[in-house]
Amino acid sequence: MGSVAPLIVTALLDEVAQERFDRLRREHFPPERNHLAAHLTLFHHLPDDPAVREALAAAADRPVITARVRRVRGWRGGVAYDVAAPELSDLRAGLASAFVAELTAQDRAKADLHITVQNKADPAAAGRLHAQLAAGFVPYDVEVVGLGLWRYLGGPWESVERYAFGR
């Protein structure tokens, strides 16, 4: 099974989109809880196993994916951007079938593609931010340029490897 610290897999966004979501996260995520850059998580808990790295490298042998940032979603204490990307969902489903024996219940569930810019905040502040970001929101496209592999360190993540698409 490998290391005790689980691995996390994210979709890597183009530089402009990453900067935009990072800025929103810096501005609105409670600072004492903001240990990470903005991210689009595909898997939350995989074993540290060479088979995971091999599967990610193989999955990255494909063109860049266009994803649609389709709406702003709010909940009690948080705000995220929902993302629709059928090709990314298909890629994730293929990886999930390869890792099926190792998946947690959270990772077995249907992928909920989103980028959180606020969480565990004051509910009133989250409501105001949701209203502010949703007002006049127009869906737009971003590029998914690869896959990121991270090690969970109890809050912060450590970058393990990046798998760029288009190679």
C-alpha positions as CSV (number, residue, x, y, z in Angstrom):
1,M,0.0,0.0,0.0
2,G,3.0,2.4,0.3
3,S,3.3,5.5,2.4
4,V,0.9,6.5,5.1
5,A,0.4,9.9,3.6
6,P,-2.1,9.6,0.8
7,L,-1.7,11.0,-2.7
8,I,-4.1,13.5,-4.2
9,V,-4.7,14.0,-8.0
10,T,-5.7,17.4,-9.4
11,A,-6.4,18.8,-12.9
12,L,-3.9,21.5,-13.7
13,L,-5.3,24.7,-15.1
14,D,-3.8,27.1,-17.6
15,E,-1.8,29.9,-16.0
16,V,-4.3,32.7,-16.4
17,A,-7.1,30.6,-14.8
18,Q,-4.8,29.4,-12.0
19,E,-3.9,33.0,-11.2
20,R,-7.5,34.1,-11.2
21,F,-8.6,31.3,-8.8
22,D,-5.5,31.7,-6.6
23,R,-6.3,35.5,-6.2
24,L,-9.9,34.8,-5.2
25,R,-8.8,32.1,-2.8
26,R,-6.2,34.5,-1.2
27,E,-8.8,37.2,-0.9
28,H,-11.7,35.1,0.5
29,F,-10.5,31.9,2.1
30,P,-10.0,32.1,5.9
31,P,-6.2,32.8,6.1
32,E,-5.6,30.4,9.0
33,R,-7.1,27.6,6.8
34,N,-5.6,28.6,3.4
35,H,-2.7,26.2,3.0
36,L,-3.1,25.5,-0.7
37,A,-3.4,27.1,-4.1
38,A,-6.7,26.9,-5.8
39,H,-7.3,23.4,-7.2
40,L,-9.6,21.1,-9.1
41,T,-9.4,17.7,-7.2
42,L,-9.9,14.5,-9.2
43,F,-9.0,12.0,-6.4
44,H,-8.6,12.8,-2.7
45,H,-6.9,9.7,-1.4
46,L,-4.8,7.3,-3.5
47,P,-2.0,5.0,-2.3
48,D,1.6,5.9,-2.9
49,D,2.1,3.2,-5.5
50,P,4.2,3.2,-8.7
51,A,1.0,2.0,-10.6
52,V,-0.6,5.4,-9.8
53,R,2.2,7.3,-11.4
54,E,2.2,5.0,-14.4
55,A,-1.5,5.4,-14.9
56,L,-1.3,9.2,-14.6
57,A,1.6,9.4,-17.1
58,A,-0.4,7.3,-19.6
59,A,-3.5,9.4,-19.0
60,A,-1.6,12.6,-19.8
61,D,-0.7,11.4,-23.3
62,R,-3.5,13.4,-24.8
63,P,-4.3,16.9,-25.9
64,V,-5.2,19.8,-23.6
65,I,-8.9,19.7,-22.4
66,T,-11.2,22.7,-22.6
67,A,-13.4,23.0,-19.4
68,R,-16.4,25.2,-18.9
69,V,-16.6,27.2,-15.6
70,R,-20.4,27.1,-15.6
71,R,-21.6,28.7,-12.4
72,V,-20.8,30.0,-8.9
73,R,-22.1,27.7,-6.2
74,G,-22.6,28.7,-2.6
75,W,-23.2,26.8,0.6
76,R,-23.2,27.6,4.3
77,G,-19.7,28.8,4.8
78,G,-18.3,28.5,1.3
79,V,-18.2,29.4,-2.4
80,A,-16.9,27.4,-5.4
81,Y,-17.0,27.5,-9.2
82,D,-18.6,24.4,-10.8
83,V,-16.7,23.1,-13.8
84,A,-18.1,21.0,-16.6
85,A,-15.6,19.0,-18.7
86,P,-16.9,15.8,-20.3
87,E,-13.4,14.8,-21.5
88,L,-11.9,15.3,-18.0
89,S,-14.8,13.4,-16.4
90,D,-14.1,10.5,-18.9
91,L,-10.4,10.6,-18.0
92,R,-11.2,10.5,-14.3
93,A,-13.6,7.6,-14.8
94,G,-10.9,5.6,-16.6
95,L,-8.5,6.2,-13.8
96,A,-11.1,5.4,-11.2
97,S,-11.7,2.0,-12.9
98,A,-7.9,1.4,-12.8
99,F,-7.8,2.2,-9.1
100,V,-11.1,0.8,-8.1
101,A,-9.7,-1.5,-5.3
102,E,-8.0,1.5,-3.7
103,L,-10.7,4.1,-3.9
104,T,-12.3,5.6,-0.8
105,A,-16.1,6.1,-0.7
106,Q,-15.5,9.8,-1.6
107,D,-13.4,8.9,-4.6
108,R,-15.9,6.2,-5.7
109,A,-18.7,8.8,-5.9
110,K,-19.4,10.6,-9.1
111,A,-16.9,13.4,-9.7
112,D,-18.0,16.8,-8.5
113,L,-15.7,19.1,-10.5
114,H,-15.3,22.4,-8.8
115,I,-12.7,25.0,-7.6
116,T,-13.3,26.2,-4.0
117,V,-12.4,29.8,-3.3
118,Q,-13.9,30.0,0.2
119,N,-14.7,27.3,2.8
120,K,-15.4,27.2,6.5
121,A,-16.0,30.9,6.5
122,D,-18.7,32.9,8.3
123,P,-22.0,31.9,6.6
124,A,-23.1,35.5,6.2
125,A,-19.7,36.4,4.6
126,A,-20.0,33.3,2.3
127,G,-23.5,34.4,1.3
128,R,-22.3,37.9,0.4
129,L,-19.4,36.5,-1.6
130,H,-21.7,34.1,-3.5
131,A,-24.0,37.0,-4.3
132,Q,-21.1,39.2,-5.4
133,L,-19.5,36.6,-7.6
134,A,-22.7,35.2,-9.1
135,A,-24.0,38.7,-10.0
136,G,-23.4,39.0,-13.7
137,F,-21.5,35.8,-13.9
138,V,-21.1,34.5,-17.5
139,P,-19.8,31.0,-18.1
140,Y,-16.3,30.8,-19.6
141,D,-13.7,28.3,-20.7
142,V,-10.4,27.4,-19.2
143,E,-7.8,24.9,-20.3
144,V,-6.9,21.8,-18.3
145,V,-3.2,21.4,-19.2
146,G,-2.3,18.3,-17.2
147,L,-2.5,16.3,-14.0
148,G,-0.9,17.1,-10.6
149,L,0.1,14.5,-8.1
150,W,0.4,15.7,-4.5
151,R,1.1,14.2,-1.1
152,Y,-1.3,15.2,1.7
153,L,0.6,16.5,4.8
154,G,-2.3,17.0,7.2
155,G,-3.3,20.4,5.8
156,P,-0.7,21.5,3.3
157,W,0.1,19.4,0.2
158,E,3.5,18.6,-1.2
159,S,3.9,18.6,-5.0
160,V,5.1,15.1,-6.1
161,E,4.8,15.3,-9.9
162,R,3.2,17.1,-12.8
163,Y,2.0,15.3,-15.9
164,A,1.6,17.8,-18.8
165,F,-1.0,17.0,-21.5
166,G,0.1,17.2,-25.1
167,R,3.3,15.3,-25.0
